[in-house]
Amino acid sequence: METVETLHMNKGAGETSYATNSFIQRKILSLTKEATEKAIMEILCSTRLPIMKMGIADLGCSSGPNALKVMSEIVEAINAASNMLNRPAPEELMLYMNDLFTNDFNNVFASLPSFHKKINQQNGNDSKNNGYFGSKCFVYAVPGTFYGRLFPTKSIHFVHSSSSIHWLSRVPGGLEDKNGRGLNKRNICISKNSPNCVLEAYSQQFKNDFSCLLESRSQEMVYGGRMVLSFLGRQSMDHTSSNCYYQWELLAHALMTMVSEGLIEEEKVDSFNTPYYASCYEELKMEIEKEGSFMVDSQEAYEVDWDDEMYLQSDHDSLRTMSKGERFSRTMRAGVESILNYHFGNHIMDMLFQRYAILVEDHLSKTRATFFNLIISLVKLH
């Protein structure tokens, strides 16, 4: 199963949409702000003359309020850095919003008038702009997988990606025996009881994908360009060293309760695997050094709670009154329902995520549950 065909965040702005249930992702976005501002400053400092036209790409932009929030903060960082350096901001910013073909780009487009209004107000009202006007922004949608070429050669100065590269380009091959039976039985992703062949298949798929991402960006980025990549990962090379896949184990448990009641077949669960991989810094560094076009400038790691209080910023009162399990279940559903629906059918979704909410609530009542989020900053070498 290729993600380009099946994976997308839930569309629209309804109660199960990504736009309504992406507060954990917003929290993770906030963690990248410092790295982004540093990268922008380094780019602008790396040239003797001001950059007149600057290419910016957001890989895996998705939809909802987070999508243009990223670009707004990047534009603000460019103007602020230009002011500090006492030089004009780039005359034109080419802002490329990338996601898969199935992404809800219409939701993004609907927010463009308010985005441009905000940028124009910043440019017109900034009393600290040293007499320079802000940049003119041109926003483009670029549908396609970021594991291949997306942009013209040497056209991109800065690449940002958050909560995206833990998604693989496809479910790894080699997860079935010679008779077509699933090898990762009673699981839907890597788990502590997955056989070694499953771990190796996922690891190899990640290496292939990340290598393609680096090779593609190497051709598209200018010398001295920067990338800031933020994603869910794990703390060490040992897949069983943390609960980095536990959200998937609970979802598999929910599915198996439905198997026990005859609502779905066990073979259906055994044949389903998610295209998700939590990598560690050591793996990333090896692939970066092997590809050779980039250097790691910095790396950071943060723990992010499953039930982070960013949801308090929601305009939806129902989110505030929900249990922690229900809120997290909504978050997961907004992100993974499309691939579950493709395999199991839409008719089980409500029941599945109701059961999942109960399991998550029980888990959170016993322990603090967190994601391990990695942020790496890369410099284009040649």
Disulfide bonds with the S-S distance in Angstrom:
none
